[in-house]
């Protein structure tokens, strides 16, 4: 299927708007007081290392809080990019 010039412009504008919303989302959740890890996996590894220093009875709450935040960020990114695709294990 070949897109017309108007369809291409509409697609490009949709992409630009999506990128703008994702950029704003990142800006809204970023906190300048803290460092940034090399990538998300390294950030999670760092969080796990910190959680492992807690008392055993405190770890479950910390892991829960971390993963609620990660799940919420993932959900918001899917919403912003308007992609709600099923992946590997059938979860969106």
N, C-alpha and C positions, 0 to 999 in steps of 0.2 A: 504494500500500500504506500503510495506516494502522497506526502502531505503538500497541500497548497501553501503559498506564502502566508496567507492569513492563519492557517492552522499552525504553521511553524512559529509564527509570532505569538500566538496564543499559548503554544507549548512552552516557548522560551519565557514568556511572562509568568506562566505558572511555575516554572522551575525557579525563576528569579525570586518570586514571592515565597516559595517553599524555602529556598536558601536563606532569605532574609529572616523568616520565622525561626529557622533552626539556629541561625547566628544569634538572634535575640534571646532565644532560649538558653543557649550556652552562656551568653553574657549575664543573664539573670541568675543563673545558678553558680557561676564562678565566684570564688571568694579570694580577693587579693592578699589576704593575710597568710594564705597557705601556699605551699609549693605545688607543682604539677609533676606527676610521674611521666616517665617516657611514653607509656601507653596504658590503656585500661587494665590489662592483665597485671602490669607492674603495680598499679595503684591498688588493685584488689589484693595482691600479694602483700603489699605494705600494710594495708588495713588488717589482714589476717595476722600478720606478725604482731601488730599492736594489740589485737584482741587476745592473742595467745598469752600476753603478759598479765591479763586480768585474772581474778580469782575464778575458779571453775564455775561458781554459781552466777557469775556475771557474764560469762561468755555467750550464753544462748541469747540473751537480750541484745548484746552488741552485734552478733551475727544476724539476728533478725532485723535490727535497725539498718545495718549495712545493705542487706538484700532487699528490704522494702524500698530503700532509696534507689538501688540499681534497677529494680523492676519498674519503678515509677519513671525513671529516666528513659528506660527502653520503651515503655508504653507511650510516653510523651513524644519521643522521636518518631515512633510509628504514626502517631496522630498527626504530627507536623508534616511528615513526608507523605501522608495519605497512603501509606503502604501497610496493609494488614494481611500479609502473606503467610501462609502456613510454611513452616520450616521443618527441618529434619524430623523432629519427634511429633509433629502435628500441632504444636503450640504456636500461636502467633507471637 
